[in-house]
Amino acid sequence: MGYLGHLTHYSHKNICRGVTDWRTSDGSIPIKETRDFPNLEKMNMTIVDNINKVVGQDDILIHLGDWSFGGFEKIKEFHDRLICKNIHLILGNHDNHIENNREEIQDIFTSVSQYQTILFGDYTIKLLHYPISSWDGLNKGYLHLHGHCHLPPELRFGQGKRMDVGMDGHPEFRPYNLKYEVIPLMDKRPIKSEIGFDHHMDELKGVIG
């Protein structure tokens, strides 16, 4: 079974509301930008437990970046706490140690890449940490799944077949099941560009090749 998740931000102090140093212009804690946990231990435990509840040792986990914070050693610590070891990582902007392959750390993952195209049944899916407005195969109904933005559930969809699949946007704060959650959510969404004029959409009408 395939699962998608990202932006776990394991051990990220400032995203944890109880210990964050982040402040808004008026000095208050930014509620929308932080997770409602009293401390890092509780947040990390919840992340691990919520993944392990649904992603088993025989499953595949595709992680769309921003694996962990708090130092190099947290990368493997987080990995070792997960039941699933078949983990494909799409690099995020906070995955510098992994991108640089410090101490061969990439070896703990099944694959590490910047961008992936996967085939799932009749669906072609473009995977990237960052959201993009137009992607290869947009006019053919290819899906674009991404992370980076920490969008809440009500904002997780783009205008067409684009979706933020981060844990923060899942109502249960866990990875999405690709077959039973992502595909049904995206299947009926329109083929539509988020750019006002996108010549790739003209290909649908045969205007250009």
C-alpha positions in Angstrom: 0.0 0.0 0.0 1.3 3.5 -0.8 1.1 6.4 1.5 2.0 10.1 1.0 3.1 12.6 3.6 5.5 15.4 4.0 6.4 18.3 6.3 6.7 16.1 9.3 9.2 18.6 10.7 10.2 16.1 13.3 11.7 17.8 16.3 11.2 21.3 14.9 11.0 23.5 18.0 9.5 26.6 16.4 6.6 24.8 14.8 5.6 23.4 18.2 3.3 26.0 19.8 4.3 25.3 23.4 8.0 26.1 22.9 8.1 28.2 19.8 10.1 31.4 19.6 8.1 32.7 16.6 6.1 35.8 17.3 3.7 38.0 15.2 4.2 41.7 14.9 2.1 42.3 18.1 4.2 39.8 20.1 1.7 36.9 20.1 2.3 33.3 19.1 1.3 32.7 15.5 -1.5 30.2 16.0 -2.0 29.2 12.3 1.7 28.7 11.7 2.2 26.4 14.8 1.0 23.0 15.9 -1.0 22.7 19.1 1.5 20.6 21.2 2.9 21.6 24.6 6.4 20.3 23.9 8.6 18.6 21.3 8.3 15.2 23.0 4.6 15.2 22.6 4.7 16.5 19.0 7.4 13.9 17.9 5.5 11.1 19.6 2.3 12.0 17.8 4.0 12.2 14.5 5.6 8.8 14.9 2.4 7.2 16.3 0.2 8.6 13.6 2.4 7.3 10.9 2.9 3.9 12.5 -0.8 3.5 12.9 -1.5 3.5 9.2 1.9 2.7 7.4 3.1 -0.8 8.1 6.4 -2.5 7.4 5.2 -3.9 4.0 3.9 -0.5 2.8 5.6 2.3 0.9 5.9 5.8 2.3 6.6 8.7 -0.1 7.7 11.7 2.0 7.6 15.0 0.2 10.3 16.8 2.2 11.3 18.6 5.4 12.1 15.4 7.2 13.5 16.6 10.5 15.0 19.5 12.5 17.2 19.8 15.6 20.5 18.5 14.3 21.9 15.8 12.0 21.3 13.0 14.5 17.5 13.5 14.4 17.4 12.3 10.8 18.1 8.7 11.7 16.4 8.9 15.1 13.1 9.7 13.3 13.7 7.0 10.7 14.4 4.4 13.3 11.2 5.1 15.1 9.1 4.3 12.0 7.8 0.8 11.3 8.0 1.3 7.5 11.5 1.3 6.1 10.5 1.5 2.4 10.7 5.3 2.4 11.2 7.5 -0.7 12.2 11.0 0.1 11.5 14.0 -2.2 13.9 16.7 -0.9 12.5 19.8 0.8 14.2 23.1 1.5 15.1 22.0 5.0 16.8 18.7 4.1 20.3 20.0 3.6 22.1 17.3 5.4 20.3 14.6 3.4 20.8 16.5 0.1 24.5 16.8 0.8 24.6 13.1 1.8 26.4 13.7 5.1 27.9 10.5 6.4 26.0 8.6 3.6 22.7 9.4 5.3 20.8 8.9 2.0 21.4 5.1 2.4 18.7 4.9 5.1 16.1 5.8 2.5 14.9 3.7 -0.5 15.4 6.7 -2.7 16.2 10.4 -2.5 15.4 12.8 -5.3 14.3 16.3 -6.1 11.3 15.4 -8.3 9.5 12.2 -9.2 7.0 11.0 -11.7 5.1 7.9 -10.6 2.5 5.8 -12.3 -0.4 4.5 -10.2 -3.0 2.5 -12.1 -4.3 4.8 -14.7 -2.9 7.9 -13.1 0.4 9.8 -13.7 1.5 11.8 -10.7 4.1 14.5 -10.4 5.7 14.7 -7.0 7.6 17.8 -5.8 8.2 19.4 -2.5 7.1 22.8 -3.8 3.7 23.6 -5.5 4.0 24.7 -9.1 1.3 26.4 -11.2 1.9 24.4 -14.4 3.4 21.0 -14.8 4.2 18.5 -17.5 1.0 16.6 -18.4 -1.3 19.2 -16.8 -3.5 19.1 -19.9 -3.6 15.3 -19.8 -5.0 15.2 -16.3 -1.7 14.4 -14.6 -1.9 15.0 -10.8 0.5 17.3 -9.0 1.1 16.5 -5.3 3.3 18.7 -3.2 4.2 20.0 0.3 6.0 23.1 1.5 3.0 25.2 2.4 1.5 23.6 5.5 -2.0 24.3 4.1 -5.0 23.4 6.3 -7.6 21.0 5.0 -9.9 23.7 3.5 -7.0 25.1 1.4 -5.2 21.9 0.4 -6.5 21.9 -3.2 -5.4 24.0 -6.1 -7.8 25.1 -8.8 -7.2 22.0 -10.8 -5.5 18.7 -10.1 -3.0 20.0 -7.5 -3.0 19.0 -3.8 -1.0 19.7 -0.7 -0.6 16.2 0.9 1.2 17.3 4.0 0.2 15.9 7.4 -0.9 19.4 8.6 -3.6 19.3 5.9 -4.9 15.9 6.8 -7.9 16.0 9.3 -6.2 13.3 11.3 -2.7 14.7 11.1 -1.3 11.6 9.3 -0.1 10.5 5.9 -2.6 10.1 3.1 -3.4 6.7 1.6 -2.8 7.2 -2.1 -5.4 4.7 -3.4 -8.2 5.3 -1.0 -7.8 9.0 -0.1 -5.8 10.9 -2.7 -7.2 9.4 -5.9 -10.8 9.7 -4.9 -10.3 13.3 -3.8 -8.5 14.3 -7.0 -10.3 12.1 -9.6 -13.3 14.4 -10.3 -11.3 17.7 -10.0 -11.2 19.6 -13.3 -8.2 19.8 -15.6 -7.4 23.4 -15.1 -4.4 25.7 -15.0 -3.8 28.2 -12.2 -2.3 30.6 -14.6 -4.7 33.0 -16.4 -3.2 32.2 -19.8 -1.5 28.8 -20.1 -0.9 27.7 -23.7 -0.6 24.1 -22.5 -4.3 24.1 -21.9 -4.8 25.0 -25.6 -3.5 21.6 -26.5 -6.8 20.2 -25.2 -8.5 22.0 -28.0 -5.9 21.1 -30.6 -4.9 24.8 -31.0 -1.2 24.1 -30.8 0.9 20.9 -30.7 
